[in-house]
């Protein structure tokens, strides 16, 4: 919805939850288009019509005629709803105020935040973490080197895949002091970029980080790049990024690698023909991250898991004091189902077999599948479902998964 004729509608409903600001990759790395979409998720047709008559008619006139030609009977029946509700992301982000996002394909690997009310396009990788120190770790050279190595490329641009780049990445264990320092630097970087872009509408993240790379390399800036440096305060941003990188290296206990890498080109984009010393230091960083990944995997097999969001991923572990206060009598009176749920298998083959058997019996949402296991392993269930879908063995219709026979 970005027609001039619809400005009044946007103004009228801009505070309504069904009218959501919509962003794609270009909105993030280039200039925002100020586009909105209508999202009647959770509303019946009559509820949408009665509560938001103007928006309902917009969808009625433009969406319903196309949906009536669709071969999928479910889409024809639920014509006022989006094809995919992204129920997994809605569920994961329900208690957050912001999401961390990055474009799946871009020259520079840059992370930023969007409000939880914003609708994100499929070409944005969304990460349901809203702590500033999480943004800082993902924005660091440590994570970017990992993601550039583990991700793919489209033409000459790196791609970011949540499964390969994020889920395999071992976060450092932070002290309160380290978390505060990393979080403060990350918040400062993100806020300063957004402020300068708001003041200078033609300023883009791609332009900012192109100039930053030239500053790192000690190359002379042309007149246009000097203007970008001034408008984007890129020299100041560079100093903040270097400080963030040092703080994250320190959190891992790898100050030796900080001395070898911080300040060099190639922090956010692949650097061809890099000096041998830099290549060697980056290789050492990757080896240490792989070793840490293996260590974490072994620990998780023994039951020690470092949850990034324990309140969501393992709520029963997030409040140990409550558990300790439970009396023996209360435990004895606990529902039998809580005690008899199956543990989530550690090996992938068993996970696949169990979920296939469950889907063969009846359709399930990812949430209902995860609820059959102890600790509700929604993340693991979604990973297996994605793998089954990629293999053509399962498909999702709205919120429910079905086995493809």
matplotlib code that plots the C-alpha trace (Angstrom):
import matplotlib.pyplot as plt

x = [0.0, 2.0, -0.4, -1.0, -4.7, -4.2, -2.3, -5.6, -6.1, -2.6, -3.0, -6.4, -5.1, -1.4, -1.9, -4.0, -2.2, -3.5, -1.7, 2.0, 5.1, 6.7, 10.4, 12.5, 16.3, 16.4, 14.7, 17.4, 20.6, 19.4, 16.5, 13.1, 10.1, 7.6, 5.4, 2.6, 0.7, -2.6, -2.4, -5.7, -4.0, -6.2, -9.4, -12.4, -13.8, -16.6, -14.3, -12.0, -15.0, -16.6, -13.4, -11.6, -14.2, -11.9, -9.0, -11.4, -12.7, -9.1, -8.4, -11.9, -11.3, -7.7, -7.1, -10.3, -10.6, -7.1, -7.7, -10.9, -8.8, -6.3, -6.4, -5.8, -9.2, -7.8, -6.5, -9.9, -11.7, -9.4, -8.9, -8.4, -5.4, -1.8, -0.8, 1.8, 1.2, 4.8, 3.4, 6.8, 8.2, 5.1, 5.4, 9.1, 8.9, 5.7, 7.3, 10.0, 10.1, 12.5, 14.0, 17.5, 17.6, 20.1, 19.6, 20.0, 22.0, 24.2, 27.7, 28.2, 27.0, 25.3, 22.8, 20.2, 17.0, 13.3, 10.3, 8.3, 5.3, 7.2, 6.5, 9.7, 10.0, 11.2, 14.6, 15.4, 16.9, 15.1, 16.6, 14.3, 16.8, 16.4, 19.3, 21.7, 24.7, 23.3, 23.2, 26.8, 28.1, 26.3, 27.7, 31.3, 34.1, 34.1, 30.6, 31.0, 34.1, 32.2, 29.1, 31.2, 32.8, 29.8, 27.3, 27.1, 27.3, 25.0, 27.2, 29.8, 27.6, 27.6, 24.4, 23.2, 21.5, 20.0, 20.7, 24.3, 25.4, 23.5, 22.5, 26.0, 27.7, 28.9, 28.2, 30.6, 29.7, 29.5, 30.0, 27.6, 30.3, 31.1, 27.4, 26.9, 29.9, 29.1, 25.4, 26.2, 28.5, 26.0, 23.1, 25.3, 26.2, 22.7, 21.2, 23.8, 23.3, 19.6, 19.8, 22.2, 20.1, 16.9, 18.8, 20.1, 17.5, 20.0, 22.5, 22.6, 24.2, 25.9, 27.4, 28.5, 30.2, 31.9, 33.5, 34.4, 36.2, 38.2, 39.0, 40.2, 42.4, 43.8, 42.6, 41.9, 38.2, 36.7, 34.4, 31.2, 32.8, 33.9, 30.3, 29.1, 31.8, 30.6, 26.8, 27.2, 29.9, 31.7, 35.0, 33.3, 31.3, 34.5, 36.0, 32.9, 33.1, 36.7, 35.8, 33.0, 35.3, 37.9, 35.1, 33.8, 37.3, 37.9, 34.7, 36.0, 39.4, 41.1, 42.8, 45.7, 43.4, 42.0, 45.5, 46.0, 42.6, 40.8, 41.0, 41.9, 39.7, 37.3, 35.3, 31.9, 32.6, 34.9, 38.4, 40.1, 43.9, 44.2, 47.7, 49.0, 49.1, 45.5, 44.4, 46.3, 44.7, 41.2, 41.9, 43.0, 39.8, 37.7, 39.5, 38.9, 35.2, 34.9, 36.6, 34.2, 31.3, 32.3, 32.8, 29.3, 27.8, 29.5, 28.2, 24.7, 24.8, 25.4, 22.5, 24.3, 22.8, 23.6, 20.2, 20.2, 16.7, 16.1, 12.8, 11.5, 13.6, 13.6, 11.2, 11.4, 15.1, 14.8, 13.3, 15.2, 14.2, 10.6, 11.6, 13.5, 10.5, 8.2, 7.3, 7.5, 3.7, 3.3, 5.6, 3.6, 0.4, 1.9, 0.0, 1.3, 1.7, 4.5, 6.5, 5.8, 6.7, 9.4, 12.9, 13.9, 16.3, 19.9, 20.5, 19.0, 17.9, 15.7, 14.3, 13.3, 11.7, 9.6, 8.3, 7.5, 5.5, 3.6, 2.8, 1.7, -0.9, -2.3, -1.3, 0.4, 1.7, 5.4, 4.1, 2.0, 4.8, 7.2, 4.7, 4.9, 8.5, 10.1, 11.4, 9.3, 12.2, 10.5, 13.8, 14.9, 11.4, 11.4, 14.9, 13.7, 10.5, 12.5, 14.8, 11.8, 10.3, 13.5, 13.5, 9.9, 8.7, 6.6, 4.7, 3.1, -0.4, -0.8, 0.2, 0.0, 2.5, 1.5, 3.4, 3.8, 3.0]
y = [0.0, 3.0, 4.8, 8.5, 7.8, 5.5, 8.0, 8.8, 5.1, 4.8, 7.8, 6.5, 3.0, 3.6, 2.6, -0.5, -3.8, -5.0, -2.3, -3.1, -1.3, -3.6, -3.9, -5.9, -6.1, -2.9, -1.0, -2.1, -1.6, 1.2, 3.6, 2.9, 2.8, 3.5, 0.6, -0.9, -4.2, -5.4, -8.4, -9.8, -12.7, -14.2, -12.5, -14.1, -12.5, -10.9, -9.7, -8.1, -6.5, -5.1, -3.8, -2.4, -1.8, 0.4, -2.0, -4.9, -3.4, -2.7, -6.5, -7.4, -5.5, -6.4, -9.8, -11.8, -11.7, -13.3, -15.8, -17.0, -18.1, -20.1, -23.9, -24.2, -24.4, -23.3, -20.1, -19.5, -20.0, -17.8, -15.2, -12.3, -13.9, -14.2, -17.4, -18.0, -16.7, -17.3, -18.7, -19.9, -16.3, -14.9, -17.4, -16.9, -13.1, -12.8, -11.3, -9.2, -5.6, -5.8, -8.4, -8.5, -8.7, -8.9, -9.2, -12.7, -11.5, -8.3, -7.1, -6.2, -8.3, -5.8, -6.4, -4.0, -4.0, -3.6, -3.1, -6.3, -4.7, -4.5, -7.1, -8.5, -9.8, -13.3, -12.0, -10.8, -13.3, -12.6, -13.5, -13.5, -11.9, -8.4, -8.0, -5.4, -7.6, -10.3, -7.6, -6.7, -10.3, -10.8, -7.5, -8.3, -9.4, -12.8, -13.6, -12.1, -14.1, -17.2, -16.3, -15.4, -18.8, -20.9, -19.1, -19.2, -16.6, -15.3, -14.0, -12.1, -11.3, -13.3, -15.0, -15.5, -18.7, -19.0, -22.7, -22.6, -19.2, -18.5, -21.8, -23.3, -20.2, -20.6, -17.4, -16.5, -16.7, -13.2, -11.6, -8.9, -6.3, -7.7, -7.9, -4.3, -3.1, -5.0, -4.0, -0.3, -0.3, -2.2, 0.1, 3.1, 1.8, 1.0, 4.2, 6.4, 4.8, 5.2, 8.8, 9.8, 8.0, 9.8, 13.1, 12.2, 10.2, 9.3, 7.8, 4.0, 1.3, 0.0, 3.4, 3.7, 0.4, 0.9, 4.0, 2.2, -0.4, 2.3, 3.9, 0.5, 0.1, 3.6, 4.5, 8.1, 9.0, 10.8, 13.7, 11.6, 9.3, 12.2, 13.4, 10.0, 10.0, 13.3, 12.5, 9.1, 10.0, 6.9, 7.6, 7.7, 4.5, 2.8, 3.6, 2.2, -1.0, -1.5, -1.1, -3.6, -6.1, -5.8, -6.3, -9.4, -11.0, -10.3, -12.0, -15.2, -14.7, -14.2, -10.9, -12.2, -12.4, -9.0, -7.6, -9.4, -8.6, -5.5, -2.5, -4.5, -4.5, -7.3, -7.0, -7.0, -8.2, -10.8, -9.5, -11.1, -11.3, -10.6, -10.5, -13.8, -12.7, -11.7, -15.0, -17.0, -15.1, -15.6, -19.3, -19.6, -17.8, -20.3, -23.2, -21.9, -21.4, -24.9, -26.3, -24.3, -25.6, -29.2, -28.6, -27.1, -30.0, -32.5, -30.5, -30.4, -34.2, -34.3, -32.0, -28.7, -26.2, -22.5, -21.1, -17.7, -17.1, -19.4, -17.8, -19.0, -22.0, -23.7, -21.8, -24.7, -24.0, -20.3, -20.3, -22.8, -21.1, -22.0, -25.6, -25.7, -24.3, -27.0, -29.4, -33.2, -33.2, -30.8, -32.9, -36.0, -34.2, -33.0, -34.2, -37.6, -36.3, -34.0, -36.9, -39.3, -37.1, -38.5, -36.7, -35.1, -37.6, -36.4, -38.0, -36.7, -40.0, -40.7, -37.2, -37.6, -41.0, -39.8, -36.7, -38.7, -41.2, -38.4, -36.6, -39.9, -40.3, -36.7, -33.2, -31.1, -27.6, -27.3, -26.2, -29.3, -31.6, -29.9, -30.2, -34.0, -33.9, -32.8, -29.2, -28.5, -28.5, -26.1, -25.1, -28.7, -29.6, -26.7, -27.8, -31.3, -30.1, -27.8, -30.7, -32.9, -30.1, -29.7, -33.4, -33.3, -35.5, -32.9, -29.7, -26.9, -25.7, -22.5, -23.6, -27.3, -29.8, -32.9, -35.9, -36.1, -39.6]
z = [0.0, -1.2, -3.6, -3.0, -2.9, 0.1, 2.3, 4.2, 4.8, 6.2, 8.4, 9.6, 10.5, 11.2, 14.8, 14.0, 14.4, 11.0, 9.1, 9.3, 8.0, 5.5, 4.8, 2.4, 1.8, -0.2, 2.5, 4.9, 2.8, 0.4, 1.0, 2.7, 0.4, 3.3, 2.3, 4.4, 4.1, 5.5, 7.8, 9.0, 10.7, 13.5, 12.2, 10.6, 7.4, 9.4, 12.1, 9.5, 7.7, 10.9, 12.6, 9.5, 6.7, 4.6, 4.7, 4.2, 1.0, -0.3, 0.1, -1.3, -4.5, -5.1, -3.5, -3.7, -7.5, -7.9, -5.1, -6.7, -9.7, -7.5, -7.6, -3.9, -2.2, 1.1, -0.4, -2.1, 1.2, 3.3, 0.6, 3.1, 4.8, 3.6, 2.1, 4.8, 8.3, 9.5, 12.7, 13.8, 13.7, 15.3, 18.1, 18.7, 18.7, 20.7, 23.8, 22.1, 21.2, 18.3, 15.9, 14.6, 10.8, 7.9, 4.2, 2.9, -0.1, 0.1, -0.6, 3.1, 6.0, 8.2, 11.1, 12.3, 14.3, 13.3, 15.6, 16.3, 14.6, 11.3, 8.6, 7.2, 3.7, 3.0, 1.7, 5.3, 7.7, 11.0, 14.4, 17.4, 19.8, 21.1, 23.5, 22.4, 23.2, 20.7, 18.0, 18.9, 18.7, 15.3, 14.0, 15.0, 12.8, 14.6, 13.4, 10.0, 9.2, 10.3, 8.2, 5.1, 5.3, 6.1, 3.9, 0.1, -2.6, -5.3, -8.1, -6.1, -3.1, 0.1, 1.2, 4.8, 5.8, 9.3, 9.6, 8.3, 9.5, 12.7, 14.2, 14.0, 15.4, 19.0, 21.0, 23.8, 27.5, 28.7, 32.1, 33.0, 32.3, 28.9, 27.9, 29.0, 27.0, 23.8, 24.1, 24.5, 21.5, 19.3, 20.3, 19.6, 16.2, 15.2, 16.6, 14.9, 11.5, 11.7, 12.8, 10.0, 7.4, 8.7, 8.3, 4.9, 2.9, 0.1, 2.5, 2.3, 4.3, 1.2, 0.6, 4.3, 4.4, 1.0, 2.4, 5.6, 3.6, 1.9, 5.2, 6.6, 3.5, 3.8, 0.3, -0.7, -0.9, -3.9, -3.5, -3.4, -0.8, 1.3, 1.3, 2.4, 5.2, 6.4, 6.2, 7.7, 10.2, 8.8, 10.5, 13.9, 13.0, 12.0, 15.5, 17.1, 15.0, 15.9, 19.6, 19.3, 17.6, 20.4, 23.0, 21.3, 20.8, 24.5, 25.5, 23.7, 25.4, 22.0, 22.4, 20.3, 17.3, 18.0, 17.6, 14.3, 12.7, 14.2, 11.9, 8.7, 5.5, 4.9, 8.1, 6.4, 2.9, 1.2, 0.7, -2.3, -2.3, 1.4, 3.0, 4.1, 7.8, 7.7, 6.0, 8.6, 11.5, 10.0, 9.5, 13.1, 14.2, 12.2, 13.7, 17.2, 16.5, 15.0, 18.1, 20.3, 18.3, 18.8, 22.5, 22.8, 20.9, 23.3, 26.3, 24.9, 24.5, 28.2, 28.9, 29.3, 27.0, 26.8, 25.8, 24.0, 25.2, 28.2, 29.0, 25.6, 24.7, 28.2, 30.5, 33.0, 33.3, 33.3, 36.8, 38.9, 42.1, 41.5, 40.9, 44.2, 46.1, 44.8, 47.5, 47.2, 47.5, 44.5, 42.4, 43.3, 42.2, 38.8, 35.7, 34.6, 31.0, 32.1, 33.4, 30.5, 27.6, 25.3, 25.5, 22.1, 20.5, 20.1, 16.7, 13.6, 12.1, 15.1, 15.1, 11.4, 12.0, 15.0, 13.2, 10.0, 12.0, 13.8, 10.5, 9.0, 11.7, 11.3, 10.4, 13.1, 13.6, 14.6, 18.0, 18.6, 17.5, 19.9, 22.7, 22.5, 23.8, 27.0, 27.1, 23.9, 21.4, 18.9, 17.3, 16.6, 15.3, 12.9, 11.6, 10.9, 9.3, 7.0, 6.1, 5.3, 3.2, 1.3, 0.5, -0.7, 2.2, 4.0, 3.2, 5.2, 4.6, 6.6, 10.1, 9.7, 8.3, 6.4, 5.2, 1.4, 0.3]

ax = plt.figure().add_subplot(projection="3d")
ax.plot(x, y, z, "-o")
ax.set_aspect("equal")
plt.show()
